[in-house]
Amino acid sequence: MKIKYSKEADILLIELRDGTPMDSIDLKEGVILHLDDEGLPLEIEILDASKIATLEDISVMAPLEAAR
């Protein structure tokens, strides 16, 4: 997973996996889900991202290893 932000365009892009977007669904105004040719999610695009959150508010959590 990759998270990219374009300050000039004010777009936050969350790439879930590699692939070429073939279709998209507007989940809500300014939130777009891009799909591959099989209809599986590839990335989430958030327009006007600075109106929703600041970069300081964004964190990525990785799953913890199961306790042994």
N, C-alpha and C positions, 0 to 999 in steps of 0.2 A: 504494500500500500504506500502511496506517495501523496503528499499534500503540497499543493503549489498555490501561491498567491501572486496575482499581478496587481501591483499598486496602481499602475496607470489605468488599467481597465476595471479595477476594484472587483476582481473575480477570484473566488476561492474554488479550486478544483481538487476534489478528492478522488484519486485514481485507485480503484479497488483491485484491478488486475490489468495486465497488458491485453491489448486487442484494438481493433478498429471499430469505432462507433458506426453503427448502421442505422440506428433509429433513436428517437428520444421521446420522453414523456415529461410533460410539465407537471411536477408534483404539486407545486404551488407557485404563485407568481414569483419569478426569480429563482426558482429551484428546479433544476432540470436533471433528470436521470437519463444517462446515455446507455444504450443497449448494444450488444453485439448482434451478429446476424442470426443468432439462435434465440435472441430475446433475453439474454442474461445480462445483468448489470455490469457495466465497466467502470463508470465514473459518475460522480455527482458534482454538478456545477452550481455554484451559488453566486448570483449576480448581486451587485451592490453589497458585497460582503461586509464592508465596514459599518453598514447600518445595522447589522445583526450582531457582530462580535468584533473585538479587537484581536490582533495577533496574540496579545498576552493572554487572552481568554481561551485560546485554542491549545489543547494538549492532546497527546497521543498516548494511549495506554496499551501496552502489550500484555497479553495474557501471562500470568505467572505460571511457572512450572508446577505441576502437581506435587504435593508433598510426598516424600517417599517414606 
